Amino acid sequence: MPKQDRFAATLYKIAESRQTETPIDKDILKEYVKALVDDIPGLYKNPRLVSIAGEAIIIRADKDSHDVAIKICLPVRVVSSWDKYKKIAGFKPKTKFEEVDEIRKRFWRSINLQKQMHQILSIEQLFGTAYIPKVLEQHKSPRLCCVMEYVEAVPLIKHCINPQTAEKDVLELFEKILVVFEKCFHGRGIIHTDIKPANFLIVQRSNMPVILDFGIAKNKENDDELTSVNTQNLASNMWATSRQRRFPRLRSYYEDVFSLGLMFHSMFTKEVPQLHIQRDLVNTYDLFPPDLLPKEFQEFFLKSTNERDEKNKFEDISQMLIFYKKCCNEYIKNQKSVTIEGNTVYQVNEKEKYNSLEICKYVTPKYRKAIYYLLEGFNEL
């Protein structure tokens, strides 16, 4: 069997096991993953599968006593042989043969943009506020791929629901994300356009976000727009504006503002909604109810996600950041005392609250006041 076919068949076996939830024997899976990196220049030891993304597969491996992440573009053979490999993870049924060249161009362009963004973070002296993995190598043949730093981090939502993550840490984390997008992305004419929890990892010891996946990012100053009219719904429908879903070429800075607003909702409420039907048939506020957020953040959320009313939405990320800081200050101030029906029923400082009321980390803000009230009543008994 030709190498290209063997590579595609290997992807098929891995993807099929995931779709059918049939586990693959660890030794066999190890052989499969090893086959995926055989043709990549360099000596990589102990390769293991991390994920199969929309148009790439991520593998973790050891090189020169350091962990690296290898991102491999899914091959032309897989796409052109759709009938044979149709179950391969990440490919939508609408994927067409004539789009293959575009997928490869977009992959290569995303690698170069990631290198650029890593440098911009350094120039802006924001290492420590956030991080973008450094690209160590990139190859066009025999396999279109890149090798980058492997960062030990956890998924964003997993970090937010961790009992050790305080509410103030979540607020601080989102502010860091806004600062980086203001200075390094929008301040440089770059629109990410695929903001969602899955594209952020968190270094837990420093509460630092790691920003990933520049596959459909757009440079406002560059007219070389790779997203064709055939790639509608290229971004994750759950997090994208209706304009981006229908007219991807028209995406602007507001697309990032909108997605960041939705992501804040999931970070704070510790819930990611599930989408089971076509996104256009579901109202955004049914998926992300504003009343699950504290009153101090509801206006911020609505201004971030108000697609239709130009007068009542943020014009840019800077305006969003200023308003967010104001909301945080108001929220923290109000947390010193909780008032229900005009009566203060609970009053502690932030540290005492999180030491004594661990249960409050596991519930949505909607129910916290009731819990405070009940616990205060129990104390009086």
C-alpha positions as CSV (number, residue, x, y, z in Angstrom):
1,M,0.0,0.0,0.0
2,P,1.4,3.5,-0.9
3,K,2.6,5.6,2.1
4,Q,-0.1,8.2,1.5
5,D,-2.9,5.5,1.5
6,R,-1.4,3.9,4.6
7,F,-1.3,7.3,6.3
8,A,-5.0,7.9,5.5
9,A,-6.0,4.4,6.5
10,T,-4.3,4.9,9.9
11,L,-6.3,8.1,10.4
12,Y,-9.4,6.3,9.5
13,K,-8.8,3.6,12.1
14,I,-8.2,6.1,14.9
15,A,-11.2,8.2,14.0
16,E,-13.5,5.3,13.6
17,S,-12.6,4.0,17.1
18,R,-13.4,7.5,18.5
19,Q,-16.7,7.8,16.7
20,T,-17.9,4.4,17.7
21,E,-16.4,4.8,21.2
22,T,-14.6,1.5,20.7
23,P,-11.2,1.7,22.4
24,I,-8.1,0.7,20.5
25,D,-5.5,-1.5,22.3
26,K,-2.8,0.8,23.6
27,D,0.0,-1.1,21.8
28,I,-1.9,-1.0,18.5
29,L,-2.7,2.8,19.0
30,K,1.0,3.4,19.6
31,E,1.9,1.7,16.3
32,Y,-0.8,3.8,14.5
33,V,0.5,7.1,15.9
34,K,4.1,6.1,15.2
35,A,3.2,5.6,11.6
36,L,1.9,9.2,11.4
37,V,5.3,10.7,12.2
38,D,7.6,8.2,10.3
39,D,8.1,10.5,7.3
40,I,8.7,13.8,9.3
41,P,12.4,14.9,9.4
42,G,13.9,14.4,12.8
43,L,14.1,11.7,15.4
44,Y,10.9,11.7,17.5
45,K,10.4,9.2,20.3
46,N,7.4,8.0,22.2
47,P,4.7,9.7,19.9
48,R,1.2,9.8,21.3
49,L,-2.0,11.1,19.9
50,V,-3.4,14.4,21.4
51,S,-6.3,15.2,19.2
52,I,-7.7,15.2,15.6
53,A,-8.8,18.8,14.9
54,G,-10.8,20.3,12.0
55,E,-8.0,20.1,9.4
56,A,-5.0,18.7,11.4
57,I,-3.9,16.0,13.8
58,I,-1.9,16.8,16.9
59,I,0.8,14.4,18.2
60,R,2.9,14.8,21.3
61,A,6.5,13.4,21.1
62,D,9.9,13.6,22.7
63,K,12.8,15.2,20.8
64,D,16.2,15.8,22.4
65,S,14.8,15.2,25.9
66,H,12.1,17.8,25.3
67,D,8.4,17.4,24.6
68,V,7.2,18.9,21.3
69,A,3.8,19.1,19.7
70,I,3.6,18.0,16.0
71,K,0.7,19.4,14.0
72,I,0.1,17.6,10.7
73,C,-2.2,18.8,8.0
74,L,-4.6,16.1,6.9
75,P,-3.5,14.9,3.5
76,V,-4.9,15.5,0.1
77,R,-5.5,11.8,-0.4
78,V,-7.9,11.8,2.6
79,V,-10.0,14.6,1.3
80,S,-10.1,13.5,-2.4
81,S,-11.0,10.0,-1.4
82,W,-14.0,11.1,0.7
83,D,-16.1,8.1,0.0
84,K,-13.4,5.8,1.2
85,Y,-12.4,7.8,4.2
86,K,-15.6,9.6,5.0
87,K,-15.5,8.8,8.7
88,I,-12.2,10.5,9.3
89,A,-12.7,13.0,12.2
90,G,-12.9,16.7,11.5
91,F,-14.0,16.6,7.8
92,K,-17.4,17.9,7.1
93,P,-19.5,16.2,4.3
94,K,-19.3,19.5,2.4
95,T,-15.6,19.3,2.0
96,K,-14.8,19.2,-1.7
97,F,-11.8,18.2,-3.7
98,E,-11.2,21.7,-5.1
99,E,-10.9,23.0,-1.6
100,V,-7.8,20.8,-0.8
101,D,-5.3,23.3,-2.1
102,E,-7.0,26.0,0.0
103,I,-6.8,23.8,3.2
104,R,-3.0,23.4,2.6
105,K,-2.5,27.1,2.0
106,R,-4.5,28.0,5.1
107,F,-2.5,25.5,7.2
108,W,0.8,27.0,6.0
109,R,-0.5,30.5,6.5
110,S,-1.6,29.7,10.1
111,I,1.9,28.4,11.0
112,N,3.5,31.7,9.8
113,L,0.9,33.7,11.6
114,Q,1.6,31.8,14.8
115,K,5.3,32.6,14.5
116,Q,4.4,36.2,14.0
117,M,2.1,36.3,17.0
118,H,4.7,34.7,19.2
119,Q,7.2,37.5,18.2
120,I,4.6,40.2,18.9
121,L,3.9,38.8,22.4
122,S,7.7,39.2,23.0
123,I,7.8,42.7,21.6
124,E,4.8,43.8,23.7
125,Q,6.5,42.1,26.7
126,L,3.4,40.1,27.5
127,F,5.1,36.8,28.1
128,G,3.6,35.8,31.5
129,T,0.3,37.5,30.7
130,A,-0.4,35.0,27.9
131,Y,1.5,32.7,25.7
132,I,1.5,31.4,22.1
133,P,3.7,28.3,21.5
134,K,6.9,28.9,19.5
135,V,7.1,27.2,16.1
136,L,10.4,25.2,16.1
137,E,10.2,23.7,12.6
138,Q,7.9,23.6,9.6
139,H,8.0,21.3,6.6
140,K,6.1,21.1,3.3
141,S,7.3,17.7,2.3
142,P,7.1,14.8,2.6
143,R,4.4,15.8,5.1
144,L,2.8,19.3,5.5
145,C,3.4,19.9,9.2
146,C,4.9,22.0,11.9
147,V,6.7,21.2,15.2
148,M,6.1,23.5,18.1
149,E,6.7,23.8,21.8
150,Y,4.6,21.6,23.9
151,V,3.1,23.6,26.8
152,E,1.9,21.7,29.9
153,A,-1.6,23.1,30.4
154,V,-5.2,22.2,30.8
155,P,-8.3,23.1,28.8
156,L,-9.9,26.4,29.6
157,I,-13.3,25.1,31.0
158,K,-11.6,22.3,33.0
159,H,-9.5,25.0,34.7
160,C,-12.6,27.1,35.4
161,I,-14.5,24.3,37.1
162,N,-11.5,23.2,39.1
163,P,-12.4,23.6,42.8
164,Q,-8.9,25.2,43.3
165,T,-9.7,28.0,40.8
166,A,-11.3,30.9,42.7
167,E,-13.8,33.2,41.0
168,K,-11.3,36.1,41.1
169,D,-8.9,33.9,39.2
170,V,-11.5,33.4,36.4
171,L,-12.1,37.2,36.3
172,E,-8.3,37.9,36.1
173,L,-7.8,35.2,33.5
174,F,-10.4,36.8,31.2
175,E,-8.9,40.2,31.6
176,K,-5.5,38.8,30.5
177,I,-7.1,37.5,27.4
178,L,-8.7,40.8,26.6
179,V,-5.4,42.7,27.2
180,V,-3.6,40.3,24.7
181,F,-6.3,40.7,22.1
182,E,-6.2,44.5,22.4
183,K,-2.5,44.8,22.1
184,C,-1.3,41.9,20.1
185,F,-4.2,41.0,17.8
186,H,-6.6,43.9,17.1
187,G,-3.8,46.4,17.8
188,R,-1.8,44.8,15.0
189,G,-4.7,44.3,12.6
190,I,-5.2,40.5,13.3
191,I,-8.6,39.0,13.8
192,H,-8.6,35.5,15.3
193,T,-12.1,34.6,14.2
194,D,-12.2,31.2,15.9
195,I,-12.4,32.1,19.6
196,K,-13.8,29.3,21.7
197,P,-12.8,27.5,24.9
198,A,-11.2,24.6,22.9
199,N,-8.6,27.1,21.5
200,F,-7.4,28.2,24.9
201,L,-5.3,26.2,27.3
202,I,-4.4,27.4,30.8
203,V,-1.1,27.1,32.7
204,Q,-2.6,26.5,36.1
205,R,0.3,27.5,38.3
206,S,0.4,31.0,36.8
207,N,-3.3,31.3,35.6
208,M,-1.9,32.1,32.2
209,P,-3.8,31.6,28.9
210,V,-2.2,29.8,26.0
211,I,-3.8,30.9,22.7
212,L,-4.0,28.3,19.9
213,D,-5.3,27.7,16.3
214,F,-4.8,30.5,13.8
215,G,-6.2,28.5,10.9
216,I,-8.9,31.0,9.9
217,A,-7.3,34.2,11.4
218,K,-7.6,37.3,9.2
219,N,-5.1,40.1,8.7
220,K,-7.0,43.3,8.0
221,E,-4.0,44.8,6.2
222,N,-3.6,41.9,3.9
223,D,-6.0,41.5,1.0
224,D,-4.9,37.9,0.4
225,E,-8.1,36.4,1.9
226,L,-8.0,32.6,1.7
227,T,-11.5,31.8,3.0
228,S,-13.5,31.1,-0.1
229,V,-17.3,31.3,-0.5
230,N,-17.4,27.5,-0.3
231,T,-16.1,27.5,3.3
232,Q,-19.1,28.8,5.1
233,N,-19.5,27.6,8.7
234,L,-15.7,27.1,8.8
235,A,-15.6,28.5,12.3
236,S,-17.4,26.8,15.2
237,N,-21.0,27.6,14.7
238,M,-21.7,27.8,18.4
239,W,-19.3,30.7,19.0
240,A,-19.5,32.6,15.7
241,T,-21.7,35.5,14.7
242,S,-24.5,34.9,12.1
243,R,-22.5,37.2,9.7
244,Q,-19.4,35.0,10.0
245,R,-21.4,31.8,9.5
246,R,-23.0,33.1,6.3
247,F,-20.4,35.5,4.9
248,P,-17.0,34.5,6.2
249,R,-15.2,37.1,4.0
250,L,-17.0,39.9,5.8
251,R,-15.7,39.0,9.3
252,S,-14.3,41.9,11.3
253,Y,-13.1,42.8,14.7
254,Y,-16.6,42.4,16.1
255,E,-16.5,38.7,15.4
256,D,-13.8,38.4,18.1
257,V,-15.7,40.7,20.5
258,F,-18.9,38.5,20.1
259,S,-17.0,35.2,20.6
260,L,-15.2,36.6,23.7
261,G,-18.5,37.6,25.2
262,L,-19.8,34.1,24.8
263,M,-16.6,32.6,26.2
264,F,-16.8,34.8,29.3
265,H,-20.3,33.4,29.9
266,S,-19.0,29.8,29.8
267,M,-16.0,30.6,31.9
268,F,-18.0,32.3,34.7
269,T,-21.0,29.9,34.7
270,K,-18.7,26.9,34.2
271,E,-21.1,25.6,31.6
272,V,-20.7,25.0,27.9
273,P,-24.1,24.6,26.1
274,Q,-24.7,21.7,23.7
275,L,-25.9,22.4,20.2
276,H,-28.0,19.6,18.7
277,I,-29.7,21.4,15.9
278,Q,-28.7,24.0,13.3
279,R,-27.2,27.1,15.0
280,D,-29.3,29.6,13.0
281,L,-32.5,28.1,14.5
282,V,-31.4,28.8,18.1
283,N,-31.3,32.2,19.7
284,T,-27.9,33.1,21.2
285,Y,-29.5,34.0,24.6
286,D,-31.3,30.6,24.8
287,L,-27.9,29.0,24.6
288,F,-26.2,31.6,26.9
289,P,-28.9,33.0,29.2
290,P,-27.8,36.4,30.5
291,D,-29.6,35.9,33.8
292,L,-27.1,33.2,34.7
293,L,-24.5,35.9,35.1
294,P,-24.4,38.3,38.1
295,K,-26.2,41.6,37.4
296,E,-22.9,43.5,37.3
297,F,-21.9,41.5,34.2
298,Q,-25.2,41.2,32.3
299,E,-24.8,44.5,30.5
300,F,-21.2,43.7,29.6
301,F,-22.4,40.4,28.1
302,L,-25.3,42.0,26.2
303,K,-23.0,44.7,24.8
304,S,-20.6,42.0,23.6
305,T,-23.1,39.8,21.9
306,N,-25.7,42.3,20.6
307,E,-25.3,41.7,16.8
308,R,-28.1,43.9,15.5
309,D,-28.1,47.0,17.6
310,E,-25.1,49.1,16.5
311,K,-25.7,51.7,19.3
312,N,-25.7,49.2,22.1
313,K,-22.6,47.1,21.4
314,F,-18.9,47.5,21.8
315,E,-17.2,49.2,18.9
316,D,-13.8,47.5,19.6
317,I,-11.9,45.4,22.0
318,S,-10.5,48.5,23.9
319,Q,-14.0,49.7,24.8
320,M,-14.8,46.1,25.8
321,L,-11.8,45.9,28.2
322,I,-12.5,49.3,29.8
323,F,-16.1,48.3,30.5
324,Y,-15.1,44.9,31.8
325,K,-12.7,46.4,34.4
326,K,-15.5,48.6,35.5
327,C,-17.8,45.6,35.9
328,C,-15.2,43.7,37.8
329,N,-14.6,46.5,40.3
330,E,-18.4,46.8,40.9
331,Y,-18.8,43.1,41.3
332,I,-15.9,42.7,43.8
333,K,-17.3,45.7,45.7
334,N,-20.7,44.1,46.0
335,Q,-19.4,40.8,47.0
336,K,-18.4,42.2,50.4
337,S,-22.0,41.9,51.4
338,V,-24.9,40.0,49.9
339,T,-28.3,41.7,50.1
340,I,-31.6,39.8,49.7
341,E,-34.9,41.8,49.9
342,G,-33.1,44.7,51.5
343,N,-31.4,42.6,54.3
344,T,-27.7,41.8,54.5
345,V,-27.7,38.1,55.1
346,Y,-24.0,37.3,54.6
347,Q,-20.9,39.4,55.0
348,V,-17.3,38.0,54.7
349,N,-14.2,39.0,52.8
350,E,-13.2,37.2,49.6
351,K,-10.7,34.9,51.2
352,E,-13.0,33.7,53.9
353,K,-15.8,33.1,51.4
354,Y,-13.8,30.7,49.4
355,N,-12.3,28.9,52.4
356,S,-15.7,28.4,54.1
357,L,-18.1,28.0,51.2
358,E,-16.4,25.5,48.9
359,I,-19.8,24.4,47.7
360,C,-20.3,27.8,46.0
361,K,-17.7,26.9,43.4
362,Y,-19.9,24.1,42.1
363,V,-23.0,26.0,41.4
364,T,-24.0,28.7,38.9
365,P,-24.2,32.3,40.1
366,K,-28.0,32.1,39.9
367,Y,-28.2,30.0,43.0
368,R,-25.4,31.4,45.1
369,K,-27.5,34.0,47.0
370,A,-29.9,31.3,48.0
371,I,-27.0,29.2,49.4
372,Y,-25.6,32.2,51.3
373,Y,-29.0,32.7,52.8
374,L,-29.5,29.0,53.8
375,L,-26.0,28.8,55.3
376,E,-26.5,32.0,57.3
377,G,-29.7,30.6,58.6
378,F,-28.0,27.3,59.7
379,N,-25.4,29.3,61.5
380,E,-28.1,31.1,63.5
381,L,-29.5,27.8,64.6
